[in-house]
Amino acid sequence: MAVPEGPLVVGVDSSTQSTKVLVVDVATGRTVASGQAPHTVTGEGGARESDPEEWWRALGEALHQCGAPARRAGALAVAGQQHGLVTLDGRGRPVRPAVLWNDVRSAAQSERLVEGLGGAKTWAERTGIVPGTSFTVSKWMWLREQEPDAAAAVRAVRLPHDFLTERLTGRAVTDRGDASGTGWWTPSTRAYDPEVLGLVRLSPALLPEVIAPFEAAGTVRELPELPLPTGALVAPGTGDNAAAALGLGLRDGQPVLSLGTSGTVFTTSSHPRADPTGTVAGFADARSGWLPLSCTLNCTQAVDRVAALLGLDREAVEPGGKEVLLPFLDGERTPQLPHAAGLVYGMRHDTTPGRLLQAAYDGAVYALLDALGKVLSQDADENAPLLLIGGGARGAAWRGTVRRLSGRAVRVPDSRELVALGAAAQAAGVLTGEDPADVARRWGTADGPSYDPLPVDRDVLDRIGTVLSGGDALLRGEFPS
């Protein structure tokens, strides 16, 4: 491979399932090298955990796959899965496996936290979020109650991207985008909230410094195990959704629907959001604005599981069914049903596997589109196409379902690794002084084919809405004894 002459940057996406690394030419946005290494997720029932040391090893493996271009990088940034609770001892080593964003064991703690600060409205206005099971504050409360010895041994609390950035630089920092997803950071002051920290008995001395969006976190230390140049600039990094927004060069009010292991809908805004229902999280973005976002736990992985159970390829859907399938296989965050299981309604003798699979797609997309209506503000452009990203965006069944249930046009960016590209754009911004969103627009990362809208299938929307409103006890996992 010929090594280009222009400056290079590294963008890292440390996700739930793997670490992906891109080496990108700053001038053109061309990816000149890439690497990927898997992560292991363990846990049964509501538990989802990973060893942070494995993230570090995966970063090294992915960088080594990039070869010589990684050794020429002038800057890098790490984007990581949000909300995960990383607990470290005095030597910077994990006290226990990280509790991941999709771990739902803290349901009881999250309910008590809501009441402890005066209710959902107070939380939303104070922190931008209502602490469901996904958020770090609930996970810390769960750890303190369920594993007090482990909690007592903790000398530092980090998010996944913080952990990797600190390993690279030796400096304990985070950014406003990822900090806003913890539950102990406040949009009004843009600082940690002393009352929330007191409520969960967490010392601010255990938390990283929140640095400015365009401030360098530091430089790469001498790390013989990594093929990175010592002294390369390290950007603040951010959470995966904020990085995807950067990677798209997103403008305020432009809707995004991401189809991955989880499903997310988000946009950027110049104003903070406070939703007391908890459906919309009022996150900060990785610049100076805001990222109203809603997330579902069950998306492509859940639908693929339904396809596997039915013995079908994921594209083998059949139209015209009356069945409803809510694929809440891991509990659900939107709607807030942490103990839910999957639910099938309306099966008859003529039900076919293909119709059930289509119903699973419908159930997953319904939850996302219902949340999208709450994410978008009144001044959003209702005719703007949905930017469809994530692995599911490449699937015809996903695209068709989104178009049929939303009635909107869809655009699928050609760029596939938008989280890593967003991290690369942030690194380029630190290196050159350019706004990272402008970098991404210059790279053309949101360009791709468009698909016309389809007539809205109101019958499907009405059926799913009826089942959701009528099956409350079953959806909560409460079965008659």
C-alpha positions, -999 to 999 in steps of 0.1 A, spaced: 0 0 0 14 34 -10 15 58 20 0 92 12 19 124 18 -8 144 36 -14 144 74 -32 113 88 -55 109 118 -68 78 136 -105 74 145 -114 46 170 -149 31 175 -148 10 207 -183 -5 205 -201 -32 224 -190 -60 201 -156 -48 187 -130 -21 182 -128 -6 147 -99 17 137 -97 39 106 -66 58 95 -79 87 74 -63 113 52 -72 147 66 -72 164 32 -95 140 14 -113 119 40 -100 88 23 -96 58 45 -60 46 39 -60 17 64 -84 0 88 -85 -27 114 -110 -45 136 -109 -68 167 -137 -84 186 -149 -80 222 -165 -106 245 -197 -97 262 -208 -120 291 -238 -123 313 -272 -140 314 -307 -126 320 -303 -89 325 -265 -89 329 -241 -75 302 -204 -71 311 -170 -69 294 -134 -68 306 -120 -33 298 -85 -49 294 -100 -66 264 -109 -33 248 -72 -22 252 -60 -54 236 -85 -50 208 -73 -15 202 -38 -27 198 -47 -55 175 -68 -32 153 -40 -7 151 -15 -33 142 -37 -44 113 -35 -8 100 3 -11 96 26 18 86 -2 45 82 -10 42 119 26 50 128 24 82 108 -8 96 125 -6 132 138 -37 128 160 -63 103 171 -96 102 190 -116 74 207 -153 71 205 -169 45 228 -201 29 237 -220 52 261 -230 48 298 -208 18 306 -195 18 342 -158 12 343 -144 9 379 -106 11 384 -83 5 414 -54 27 425 -32 13 397 -57 20 370 -67 -17 367 -104 -28 365 -118 -38 399 -144 -59 381 -158 -62 345 -174 -31 331 -212 -30 334 -224 -22 299 -251 2 287 -275 -27 279 -273 -42 314 -307 -39 330 -301 -52 365 -303 -17 380 -341 -14 374 -349 -12 411 -321 13 418 -332 36 389 -367 37 403 -355 48 437 -331 73 422 -360 90 404 -379 95 436 -347 104 456 -342 136 436 -378 147 435 -392 129 405 -387 125 368 -394 162 360 -366 173 384 -341 148 369 -349 159 333 -346 196 341 -315 190 363 -295 165 342 -313 162 308 -321 126 315 -344 104 337 -321 76 351 -333 44 336 -313 12 338 -290 22 309 -275 52 326 -242 51 346 -257 66 377 -281 37 381 -253 12 375 -231 28 402 -260 26 427 -265 -11 418 -228 -18 423 -228 -1 457 -258 -21 469 -250 -55 453 -212 -56 454 -202 -33 483 -167 -47 486 -160 -40 449 -174 -5 452 -152 2 483 -121 -8 462 -129 17 435 -104 46 431 -116 59 397 -149 58 378 -147 60 340 -168 56 308 -154 33 282 -139 60 260 -124 77 291 -106 45 300 -89 42 266 -81 79 264 -65 78 298 -44 47 289 -32 65 258 -23 98 275 -20 92 312 -46 120 318 -80 114 333 -104 134 311 -138 130 294 -159 152 272 -193 169 276 -211 145 252 -203 113 271 -205 130 305 -241 140 297 -251 104 296 -240 95 331 -268 112 351 -243 132 373 -235 160 348 -257 191 346 -264 210 313 -271 243 331 -237 244 348 -219 221 324 -203 204 354 -208 175 378 -239 179 400 -229 178 437 -264 168 449 -266 138 425 -231 127 435 -242 130 472 -273 110 465 -253 80 451 -224 86 474 -198 91 447 -168 114 453 -161 138 425 -124 130 430 -131 96 414 -143 112 382 -124 125 352 -121 162 343 -146 174 316 -125 192 290 -137 216 262 -148 201 229 -118 212 209 -92 208 236 -66 181 233 -67 155 260 -30 151 258 -4 133 237 3 96 232 27 83 259 55 59 251 35 27 245 57 0 229 27 -23 225 9 2 202 20 12 166 13 49 173 39 77 173 48 90 207 36 126 211 7 124 186 -22 145 197 -52 128 214 -86 146 210 -112 145 238 -131 116 223 -168 112 229 -197 87 230 -206 67 200 -238 86 191 -221 120 194 -193 107 172 -218 95 146 -234 130 146 -199 144 140 -192 118 114 -223 129 94 -215 166 98 -250 168 111 -270 201 109 -297 210 135 -330 193 129 -317 167 105 -332 133 117 -310 102 120 -322 67 125 -294 42 134 -300 5 131 -275 -15 151 -275 -39 181 -295 -11 196 -316 14 177 -312 51 181 -329 82 167 -313 116 172 -307 150 158 -286 180 168 -300 212 184 -288 245 197 -311 242 227 -309 216 256 -339 193 260 -357 181 292 -382 153 287 -398 141 320 -411 110 304 -375 98 299 -382 89 262 -358 116 250 -324 120 266 -312 156 265 -275 147 258 -248 173 249 -231 168 216 -193 167 210 -192 203 199 -211 231 218 -247 221 211 -271 193 221 -280 159 209 -316 149 218 -317 112 214 -338 81 221 -326 46 222 -341 11 220 -323 -20 233 -337 -44 207 -330 -37 170 -310 -57 144 -298 -84 168 -333 -91 181 -348 -93 146 -319 -116 135 -327 -138 164 -363 -140 154 -352 -149 118 -329 -176 132 -357 -191 153 -380 -192 122 -352 -207 101 -352 -178 77 -328 -155 60 -331 -120 75 -345 -107 42 -372 -134 38 -401 -112 49 -437 -116 36 -461 -86 34 -498 -86 43 -499 -102 77 -520 -91 106 -497 -104 133 -479 -82 159 -445 -92 172 -428 -70 198 -391 -81 198 -383 -70 233 -359 -99 239 -335 -80 262 -361 -60 281 -366 -26 267 -355 10 273 -379 27 249 -407 21 260 -393 18 295 -399 -19 301 -367 -34 316 -383 -67 325 -402 -72 292 -399 -102 270 -408 -107 233 -446 -108 226 -465 -123 197 -501 -115 191 -526 -124 164 -513 -158 152 -537 -179 132 -535 -211 111 -525 -192 80 -497 -173 98 -464 -179 79 -428 -175 91 -422 -147 66 -451 -127 80 -439 -132 116 -405 -120 106 -420 -89 89 -439 -83 122 -406 -84 141 -392 -56 118 -424 -37 122 -423 -39 160 -386 -27 162 -392 2 138 -424 13 154 -406 19 187 -380 40 170 -404 61 149 -426 67 179 -395 80 197 -384 101 167 -415 122 169 -405 132 204 -369 138 195 -376 162 167 -386 198 177 -415 216 162 -391 236 139 -376 205 124 -381 199 87 -407 172 84 -398 167 47 -361 161 53 -351 126 45 -342 102 73 -305 95 74 -304 58 79 -272 45 93 -258 14 111 -256 -22 98 -294 -25 93 -294 4 68 -278 -20 42 -308 -44 44 -337 -40 20 -362 -53 47 -351 -26 72 -352 2 46 -386 -9 33 -400 -11 68 -387 23 78 -401 39 46 -435 21 49 -440 31 86 -426 66 85 -438 78 51 -405 96 47 -377 95 22 -346 77 33 -309 84 25 -282 58 33 -247 73 35 -221 54 16 -197 58 46 -202 28 68 -180 35 99 -195 68 109 -186 65 146 -149 59 137 -151 87 110 -166 111 136 -137 103 159 -113 109 130 -130 142 122 -125 152 158 -89 142 157 -85 163 125 -101 193 142 -76 191 171 -47 188 146 -58 216 122 -81 238 143 -110 232 119 -145 225 132 -149 186 131 -184 189 116 -170 210 88 -143 184 83 -169 157 79 -189 178 55 -158 184 35 -152 147 34 -188 141 21 -195 114 47 -233 118 45 -235 113 7 -253 82 -5 -284 69 -24 -319 81 -16 -351 61 -15 -385 76 -21 -411 75 7 -439 49 7 -475 54 17 -478 50 55 -492 17 66 -516 30 92 -531 -5 99 -498 -18 112 -492 13 133 -526 10 149 -523 -27 156 -489 -23 173 -502 7 193 -532 -12 205 -511 -42 217 -486 -19 234 -514 -1 253 -534 -33 261 -507 -58 271 -492 -37 299 -488 -64 326 -474 -90 301 -450 -64 286 -437 -57 321 -429 -94 325 -457 -100 350 -474 -133 344 -503 -148 363 -492 -173 390 
